[in-house]
Amino acid sequence: MSKADQICADAVEVARAAVTEEPAGDHLGFVSEGDRLVTHFFDCGLPGYRGWRWAVTVTRVPRSRHVTVCETVLLPGPEALVAPPWVPWQERLQPGDLGVGDLLVTAPDDDRLVPGYQASGDPAVDELAWELGLGRPRVMSRDGRSEAAQRWYDSEHGPQAPISVAAPRTARCRACGFYLPLAGWLRPTFGVCGNLYAPDDGRVVSADHGCGAHSEVLREATRPEVDELGTVYDDGEVDPVG
């Protein structure tokens, strides 16, 4: 920081008079911006601007004692109430924010996607190749698949969900007849629940997830049979009749 020009530093009242929106408050000090260039700060009393301050920059030409005003601006001070830093919309977006009719543009450099391959035109080949990404401009990258897998595994459809913890240890999705495994890299770990009566019907579940609607949950064991006693009548309260 350069040494403050004394004449500009002393021009407090010149700077104060430049504030026309309201009577400027207490003088809070000044800073040297350069040769013969000083900015004075005044307390702001406008409603809603607590901690803000008026900044008035003054200067003078060489060998002149006449000080002129360059600019006046309202700036936040160290304790001012300010809006949070602006965040691009794609970074503010959260799961579930997309509504009916909304369009979500995927960035060209989205690291969850990698280039796909062109379809061959042979139906026999394309039927198999679709799973590998043929015919789509982009497919999920390894990072994208790993991110999705971790998110699903940690969700309410993973092994630590309350319904899974409460289910019998043998009632795991991988052994359920309603479990439809995913294809490709995610096949060993995830599938889709196809049980109409299960709470996860139509959702991706981990293979070690579980619930009480497992296809192989057995009925409660039949109670052991006991010998039935013959019918007994209590005739102590029977009145004889003629």
Secondary structure, 3 states (H helix, E strand, C coil): CCCCCHHHHCCHHHHHHCCCCCCCCCEEEEEEEECCEEEEEEECCCCCCCCEEEEEEEECCCCCCCCEEEEEEEEECCCCCCCCCCCCHHHHCCCCCCCCCCCCCCCCCCCCEEECECCCCCHHHHHHHHHHCECCCEEECHHHHHHHHHHHHCCCCCCCCHHHHHCCCCCEHHHCCCEEECCHHHCCCEEEECCCCCCCECCEEECCCECCCCCCCCCCCCCCCCCCCCCCCCCCCCCCCC
